[in-house]
Amino acid sequence: METETLNNATVAELVANDYRTAEIFKKHGIDFCCGGKKSIAKVCIEKNLNAEILENEILALQNQPKDATHNFNDWSLVFLADYILNVHHSYVNNNLSLITEFAEKVARVHGNHSPETKDIAKLWKEVVEELTIHMKKEELVLFPYIKNMERYSIAELKKFHSSHFGTVKNPIRMMEQEHDSAGSLMKSIQALSNNFTPPDYACNTYRVLYAKLKEFQNDLFQHIHLENNILFPKAILLEESLKPVT
């Protein structure tokens, strides 16, 4: 990719085309999921980054061989949706109660001298409430609809039964708004925890809590990226190529 084209490309487009660029953006503190619709030029201005250095890092990476097993952009929508469910939704479900237990314990034990731990516990409770409902809507409504569209397309059936929500853009818009909300909550937790850095006096539970929160945020941002920047745009294009009937 030429430098001028790269400069005008959005963060989301670059990560969708090559998932490895996510590590570069993460290193420079650039949001590639919820805020991924900004161009490279714009994020460099906002974060006071040297655009040439960032572009050179991306170009160098793009010239390296790509691991095709993780080229999410080439996966079918059915396969990608199932991957998100089996990997990311499973991860969230397996970690919500554990992190809640740690957050509540740390807030209870350390809250008086480290009041930010109480705020973190409250914010985490909001994350749990939002994601629990959010994922159910995807699992029971949106993902089955997207997978059904692709099956109709593969079978070369140009008509399929539309859903009660009308165009797929409607639930996608809602899901993206909820992604923004969950992402903002995690960023607030990140700020309150000093980038998930426990104080010197922190006990083991305190340290494990911050490590798990950091791990959770990394997984969540990859989760959101796969939906916002790959699954959802392709689902919209697919629906436009079909003819839903009532």
N, C-alpha and C positions, 0 to 999 in steps of 0.2 A: 504494500500500500504506500502510495506517494505521501510525502510529508504534508502537502496541502490538503489532500483528501483526509488524512489522519487527523489533522487539526480540526476539520469540520465535522468529523464523525462524533456520534454521541458515545458516552461511556457504555451505555447499554448495548449498542450495536457491536462495539469491539469485544465485549465479554461474550455476547451471544455467538459471535463468529469464532472466537478463540477463548475458551474458558480460562486459559492460563493467565490472561491479562488481569484477571481478578486479583491475583497476588500483587501485581504491580500497583494497582489502584489502592488496595488495602494498605500497602506499605506507605503510600503517600497520604493516607487518610481520606481517600476519595470514595464516596458512596456510589456503588455500582448497582444497587438494587432499587431502593425507593427513589433515589435522586439520579438514576442512571440516564435520564433523558437529556441531560446537559452535554454540550459539546466539550471536547478536550480544551479548546481555546477558552471557553467560559469557566471551567473548573480551575484552570491554571490561574486565571485572573482572580477568581474568588479566593483561592487558597494561597495566592502569591507564590506560585510554583514556576520554575523555569520550564517553559513549554518544550524547549529543544531537548533538555535532558529527559523529560518524560517520554517524548516522541521517540527518542533514540532507544530507550529501554524497550518500548513496545515493538519497534521495528526489529530490534535484535531478537526478541522473543519470537516474533512471527517468522523469522528465518530459520528457527529451529524446528526439527521434526515434531509433529503433533501426535499425541497419543489418541488414536481413533476411538478407543474404547470409552473415552470421555467427551467425545464430540457431540454434546447434547443437541446441537443445532441440526444434526442429521437424523436424529431419532424420530420415529413416528410419534404422533400425539398420544396414541394408546400406550406405547412403551414409556414415553416421558411421564405421562400422568401416573402410571403404575409405579414408576421409579420414585416420583415425588411422594406418593402414598407409602410405599414400602420402606423408603429410606428416611425422608424428612418428617412425614407425619408420625411414623413410628418412633423416631428419635424424640420428637416433642412429647408424645404421649408417655414415653418411658422415663422422661426426665422432669416433668412438671411437678409431680408430688415430691420427688427427692429434693429438688431445689427449693421448693416451698418449705419443706421441713428444715433445711439448713438456714434459709433466710429468716424464718420465724425464731429459730433458736439463737442466731447471732444477734438479732434485734433485741431479744429478751435479755440476753446476757451482757451485751456490749452497748445497748442503746443509750444508757445514761452518759457514758463518756465518749461515745461515737454515735451521735444522733443521726448521722447520715444512714446508718444501718436500718433505722426505723423507716426512713423514707424509701430506702431500697426495697424493704419488705412490702411496703404499700404499693409501690410501682410494680413489683413483681406479681402481686396479686391481680393487678389490672391486666398484666400480660397473660396470665393464666386464664382469666375470664374471657378475654378477647379471643385468644387462639383456640380455646376449647369450642366456642360457638362457631368461629370462623372455619375451622377445619371440617366440622360437621357439614356445613353448607357446601363446601367443596366436594366432600366425599359422597354426599347424598344427592346433590343437585347438579352442580356445575361440571364436575369431572365426568359423570356418566353421560351427560349431554354431549360433551366434547368427544368422548370416545365413540358415542353412537354416530355422530356426524362423520367421523373418519371411516367407520365401518361402512356406512352408506356410500361414501366416496369411493372406497376400495371396490365395492360391489358394483360401482358405476350406476348407482341409483341416484338420480338427480333430485328426487323429492323425498323429504322425510318429515315426520310430524314435529311441528314446532312446540316449544315448551310454554308453560304459563307465563314465563318471564319475558316472552317476546324474543328480541334479538339477544344473542350471547353477550353483546356489549354491555347490557344492563347489569347482570351479575358480576361481570369482569370489572366494571367500574366500581362496584361496591367492594369487591375483593381487594382492589388496588388501594382504595381508601383505608381499608382495614389493615393492609400491609403498612401503609404510611404511619398509621397510629401505633401499631406494634413496634415498628422500627424506631419511632420517636421515643417510645417508652424505654426501649433497650439502650438508646443513646443517652437518655437521662440517667439510667442506672450506671452506664459506663462513666459518665462525668462525675457522679456522686462517689463512685468507687475508685476515683483516681486512675481511670483506665484499667480497672480490675486489679489494682495493686494493693494487697493487704498491708496494713501497718506492721511495724516490727513486732509489736506486742500481740499480734493476732494468734489465736489458738488454731488448732488443726481444722476445726469446723469452719472457722472464719476463712482460712486459706482455701479450703476445698470449695466453699461457696463461691468465692471470686473466680476460681479456676473454672467451675461449672458454668457460671454466668458468661464468662468469656467464650467458652466452648459453645454454649447455647446461642450466643449472638452470632458467632461465625456460621453455625449451621443455619440459623434463621435467615441470614442475609443471602446465603447460597440458595436456600429454599425460595425466598422471594424473587431472586434473580431468575431462576428457572421458570417461574410462573409469569412474572411481569414482562420479561424480555424475550421469552421464547414461546412458552405454551400459549399464553393469551393472544399475542399478535397473530400467531398462526391459526388459532381457533377462529378469530374474527375473519381472516382471509378465507378460511375454508367455508365458513357459513355463507359468505358472500358468493361463493362459487356454486352453492347449492340452492335449492328452492324449497324452503320450509312450507308445509301446508298445515292448515288447522284441522 
